[in-house]
Amino acid sequence: MKKILLTGATGVMGRNALFKFMEMENNGDFLLRVLARESEKNHNLLDQYADRIEIIWGDLRDDEILREAVKDMDIVMHVGVYISPKCDDDPFGAFATNYASTLSMLKSIKELGQAETTHFLYIGSCAMFGDRAAPIHWGRVGDPLKPAVYDYYAISKTKSEYAVLESGLKYVASVRLGAMFRSAEGVGLDPISCHYNINQVLEWTDKKDAGNLLRNIALYAPEEFWGKVYNISSGPEWRLSFKENNEYSGVDYKAMINPEWQALHNFHGLYYLDADKLNEIVPFRTRDLMTAVEEDRAADAKMMQELLAQNPDFKMPTGTELNKMLAPLITDHPRGPLYGITHNDEDNIKVWFGSREKFEALPRSWDDYIYAPPSKTEPGKPLSLGFDECKPVSELDIEDMKGAAAFRGGECLSETMTKGDMYTPLRWKSADGYEFEARPYTVLFAGHWSPDDLRRTWRYGHIAKENPFFNQVWEPLHASEDDDYEIKMIADGSVEEAKYGVKF
């Protein structure tokens, strides 16, 4: 009997995985253990399955609970997460939940003697890629990682994935979710609404497909699945510009948002060059976009009927009313894109707009806005990963490692390696002189580099000048700008690394 742990079982992705498990006529071939915080809402969801699942009530910040949860498990699916925009207002909470829970479970698995048997699946995020607006809006797993400035969710996810890949566990994998249609539960009015511009893009995954994927990985993933990182999406038709997504979601963005509120830089979203690979190994796609859209609209209509039944005088705010409520958040909230403009914070202006001049040049009317989303059918040339990709992986040797390191502005300090071995750690040094150990797979095929690049400050302009690999995702968007600035991080995961005795 396969023993499976699912964290985040009451969130959007975890909940849909739970439903997929429970759809099976009998679950005699697996035991599903779920970890969830106690609440009336969570009891209402989980108690109905109490005779078919094992429930551990507890928090991702509780080491003892996590140790109990992972004990004797064949597969751990770490789906639970503290997500944006909450993370952005609570950076310490982001790391204490997302990063610490990952480090804690990895440590417990090893201490329990399960490092050779427990399979650990991590759920990453496209937020790890950061801003990938045109002309670099197509990407793949090995591309440089660039969590957006101020995005503590993205940093906590990036560091967590790195920890998983470098954990020493025999069986690990990570799948990076673009976004789920729709999953922004409880966001409400928030400055994050204007962190992107209408021409930006994102590749979506249907939430039922996401649940299907988790169930299928747990029960059917072949040996070849493990040891790798993947991008997730429901397929090519799920590639949407933010304008298209707003329209499918019924958002009257032209009434709700002023065009000059929309940041030019520093969000995330891209189209995947390699999303089909995951579906080929673990088939999970069953849904088409318009079916999901129609179901979502029907759910919204039902919710409105229920609200009106409770309060016949209830009226949804108009776009104009929402605009008035959002305006002070955009200009005065520290996460508002116009905060730098209204508070004379030049570095903040550079983060969101590149310069004050670029902000002033933005149209003040949607009639003057140029809608020009990049192509979703003509992939651009892939970014270079810094080695000969035509060479079979089994033939990659120490010279390939040295070349890849040089392309990242650093060095491979190891002198030898077993040809084709992507999982025995080597010694590396960054352009800034930081030395670290990492598996060749983590560096060459997962897009990670020096862990020190995501500590203390965001200093991407500096990194780009020393690291040609990283410069591919920086220079195309910032070529005409003054990018020599640093933004101090409130938290960077160092506390959690010290607590669990890891050094990256």
N, C-alpha and C positions, 0 to 999 in steps of 0.2 A: 504493500500500500504506500503510495507516494504521499509524503507529508509536506504541506504547503502553507507558508505564512504569507498573509497579505496585510501590509500596513496601509493606512489610508482607505480602509474599506468603506467608509461613509462619504468620501469625496467623490467627485464626478467620475474619474477614471476607475477608482477602486470599486465604487458602487456598481458600475456597469460590468466590471469583472465578476463581482459577486453574483449578479443576475445571470451571467453566462454560466458560471459554475452550477448555479441552482436550477438552470434549465435542463441539466442532464437528468435522465430518468432515474438513475441511481448513482450514488457517489461511493460505491463500494471500493473503487480503485484509488481513492484519494481521501485524505483527511485535510479539510480546509480550516486553518486557524486564522482568525482575524484579530487585529489589534485596533481598538477604537477608544476614544475618550467617552466617558459616561455623560450622557445628556438624554433628555426626553426624546429628542429627535432621533438620536442614534439608537436608543432602545426600540423605538417604533420601527426602525428599519431592520435591525438585527434580530430582535427577539422572535420574529416570525420564523426564523431559520434555526432557532436554538437547538432543535433536535438533529440538525444536519451539519452544523459547524461548531467549532470550539471558539468561544469568545473570550479574549483577554481584555478586560477593561483597564485602560491605563493611558499614559501620555508618552509621546516620543522623547520627552526630556528625562524620562525616568530610566536610569541604567539597569536597575534590577528588573523592571518590567520587560525591557528589551532583551535582557539575558534569558528570562523565562520564555519569551516569545520565540527566540531563535533556537532554543534547545531542541535537539533531535530533528530539526527540520531538514528535509531534502532540498527544498527550494524556498528561498526568501525573496519575495517581490516587494521591494521598498518603494511604495507608491506615495505614502503619506508625505505631506509637504506643507510648509508655511509659505504662502504665495504672495505675490504682489497684488495690490499696492501695500498690503500690511507690512511686508518686509521692509519696504522703503522708509516707513515711519518707525520701524523697530529693528534696526540692523542687528543689534545684539540678539534679539529674538530669532532673527533669520538664521544666524549661525548656531545658536543654542538648539534650534529645532532641526534644521535641515542638515547641517554639517555634523553636529555632535551626534545625532541619531545614527548617521551612517558610520562614523568612527566607532561608536559604541557597539553597534551590532557586529561590525567586522572584528573588533577586538574580542567580543564574547564568542564568536564562532571559532576563532583560533584557540582561545583558552579552553573551550569545551571539546577540543580535539576534532573539530568538524571541518578543518581547512581543506581536506582532500575530498570531502563528500558533499558539503552543502553548496548548492548552486545559488549565487547571489545575482539577482537582476535589479539593476538601478534604472530609474526613470529620469533621464536628463531633459534638456529643454533647448529649443532653438534660441532662447535668450542667451545661451552661452556664446553664440556666434556674434551677437551684438548687431550693430547697424550694418546692413548689407543692401542698402538702396542701390538703384541702378547707378553705374553700369556693372556692379558686382552682385547682382541680385540672384544669381544662380550659385549654389554651393553644394558641398558634399562633406562627409564625415571628417576627412583629414584636413580640412581648411583651418586656418588660424582661428583661435577662440578669442573673443574680444567683448567680454561683458560690458554693457553700457555703463557709463559714468553714473553714479548714484544708485545703480541697480544691484542691491545687496542680495536679492533673490538669485540673480544670474551668477554672481560670484559664489554664493553658497552652493549652487548646483555644479558649477565648474570644479570647485575644490572637492566636492563630494565624489564626482565621477573620477577625478584623478586618484582619490584615495581608494576607490573600488578597484581601478585598474592596477594600482600599485600595492594592493593589499597582500599579495602573496597567496590568496585563495586560488585553488586550482580552476574553479569554474566561476567566472564572472562575465557579465555582459551589461551593456547600457543601451537604452533606446531613447533617442532624443525626440521629444514630442514638439511639433510645431505649435499647434493650438487645437483645442477641441471645439467643435461646433455644436451648440454653444455651451460655454463652461464658465463664463464670467459671473458666477453667482455672487450677489451681494456687493459688487463693486460700487454701483450707484454713481452719484456725481463725484468725480475725482479728477485731479489734474492729469492723471494718466490718459484721460480721454484725448488729450492734445499732445501727447508725446510722439506721435507719428504724424506723417502727412498723408493725404488722401491717395497719393501715387505710390506709396509703399506697398509691399506685397507680403503675403504669408501663405504657407501651404498648410491646409487644415486636415484634421482627422475627425471623422465622425465618432462621437462618444461611444456608440455601440460597437463600432469597429475596434476602438481602443480596448474595450472590455473583452472582446473576442480575442484580440491579440494576447492579452495577459493570460487568459484561460488556455490558449493554444500553446503558448510558450511553456507554461507550467506542466502541461500534460503531454505535449507532442514534440517539443523542440528537439531537433537532431543534435548530435555531438558537435557538428560543424558550426552551430549557432553560437556556442560559447567562446569566450575569449575575444569578442569583438564589440564594436560600437555601431549602432544603426540609426538612421533617420526614419521617422514614422510619418506616413500620411495616408489618406484614403485614396490617393491616386491623382492623376493630372487634372481632372475636372474640379478638384478641390483647391486649385491655385487661384487665389483671389487677391485683387487689390483691396486696400482698405475702403475705398469707395464702394466696391461691389459688396463687401461684407456688411457695411452699414446699410446698404439698400436691401439686402436679403434679410437683415435683422429688423428692418422697419424703422431705422433711425433717420430722422430728418436732420441730417448733419448740417445742411446749409442754414437752417433756422437755429440750430442749437449751438453751432461753433462758428466763430469768425475765422476767416482764412489766415489772418496774421497770427492767430493763436497756435497754429500748427507748427511744431518744431521741424526744422530742416534736417537735424542730425539726432543720433543718440537714442534711437529705439531699437527694435530688432525685427527680423522677418526676412525670409528668403524663400526662393523656390529650390526644391531639392533635385539634384542631378541623379541621386542614387536611392530614392525612396523605394523603388520597386524591388531592390535587393532583399529587403526584409520580408516582403510579401512572398517572394520566391522561396525563401527558406522556411518561413512559418506563415502559411496562408491565413489571412484574417479579413481581407476586404470583402464586404458583402453589401455595402450601402452606396447609393448614388446621392449626389448633392441635393437635387430638388426634392427627393423624398424627405430628407432631413429638414429642409427648409419648410416644407408644408407641415410636417409634424410639429416643428417649432412654432409656427404661426398658430396652429390649432391649440397648442398648449398655452400660448399667450392669450388666445381668445377665451379659453376655459378659465384661466386665472382672472381675467377681467370680469367674467360673469360671476365668479365667486366673490370678488371684491364688491361688485354692485349689489349682490344679494345681501352682503353684510352691511353695506352702506350705499343706499340708492343715490346719494348725492355725490358719491366719489367721482372725481374727474382726473384723468391723467394730465399732468402739466403739458402745455403746448411747447413746441420747440423754442418759441420766444421766451417763455417763462423759464425753461431750463437754461437758456442762454444767460439770463439775468442771475440765476443762481450759480452758474458755473464761473462767471466772470471774475469774482473776487478770488476764487481758488486758482485761476490761471495767473493772476497778477500778484497775489500776496502770499500764497502758500509756497513754502520753500521748494516743493516739487513742481510748482507751476512753471511752464516754459517761459513766461514773461517775468518771472521773479527777478531775474538779472536786470531786465530793462527797467523795472519800477524801483529797484533797490541799488542801481548802479554797481552791479557785480559783473565786472568785465569777463572774468573767467566763466561764470555761469552763462553769460551770453554766448561765449565761444562754444560751450558744450552743446547748446541747443540750436544755435543759428550760425555759428561760424564767425560772425562779426555783427556789430551793431548796424553796419551798412547793409548787410544782407537782410537783416530784419526789416529795416526801413524800406527796402525794395519790394517787400512782399505786398501782394494786392490786398486791398481793404474790402473788396467786394468779390463774391463768388462769380459774378459776371466776368471778372477780369482774370479769374484763376484758370491756369492752363492744365487741363486734365490730360495727362500723358503717361499712363501706366506702362511699364516695360513689358516686353513680350513674354507671354507664358508658354509659347510653343517653340521658340527658337533659342535653345540653350546657348549661352556664351561659352567661350573657351574656358575649360577648368583652370583654376589657379594651380600654380606649380607647387608640388609638395617637396621639392628639393632633392629628388633622386629619380633614377630612371624607372618609371612605372611600367615600361615594357619588359623589364627584367623580371623573371619569376621570383616570387617571394623566397622560394627555396634557394635562390642564388644570391640574395643580398648578403653582403659581407661588411667587414669593418670599414672598408673604403667608402662604401655607400653611407655608412653611419657618419663618417667624417665629413662627407660632402653635404649631407642633410644638416648637420650641425653648423657648418660654415654658412649655409644658406639662411640659417637662423641667427647669424652674427656671432656664433659661439664655437665651441669645440666639443668633439667626442674625446674624452680623456682616456677611455679604455683603449688598449692597444690590440686586443684580440677579441674574437667572438666566434661562436660556432655558426658557420654559414647557414642562413635561413632561420636561425633561432630568434624569434621576435619577442620572446617572453622571459629571457634571462636578463635582469637589469644590467645596464651599462652606466658608466660614469660620464657626466656631461658638464659643461660650463657655459654660462650665458655670456653675452657681450659685456654685461656689468660685473663679470667675475664670480657670479654665484654658482657654486658647484652642487650638483644633485645627482641622485640615481633614478633612473626610470627605464622601463622596458622599451625596446625599440618600437614595439607596436604603439605604445602610448604617444611617442614623439612623431613617428613617421605616418601613422595611420589614424590617429585620433585627434590630432591638432593641438595637443598640449605641448608646452615648452617650460621655461623656467618658472617654478612655483613662486619665486620671489617677485615676478612681474605683477602679481596680484596681491601685493602687500603694501600697507601704509598709504600709498597714493595711487590715483590713476595718473599715468604719465605716458599716454599712448604716443604722443608726438615724439617724445624721446626714444621710446622703444622702436618706433618705425624707422628712425634715422639709423639705427644700429642693426636692425633685423629685417633683411629683405623679404623673408617669408611673411612676416607680420605686415610689412609695408604694403603688400598686395591688397589688404582690406582697409588700409588707412589713406594712403596717398590719393586714390581715385576720388575720395569724398572730401578731402581737405587740402588739395594741392594749392589753392590760392589763399589759404588762411594762415593765421598765426596760431600754430598748434603747440607752441612751447609753453605749456602751462601744466600745473599739477593741481589735482583736487584731492584733498586729504580724505582718507577713509575713516569713518567713525568706528567700524569694526572690520576685521579682515580674516578672522578664523584662527588667529594665533593663540587665543585663549583656549580654544577647543583642542588644538594640536598639542599644547602643553598638557592639558588635562589627560589626554589619552596616550601620551607618550610617543607621538609620531613626529617626525621631522622630515619635511619635504623641501 
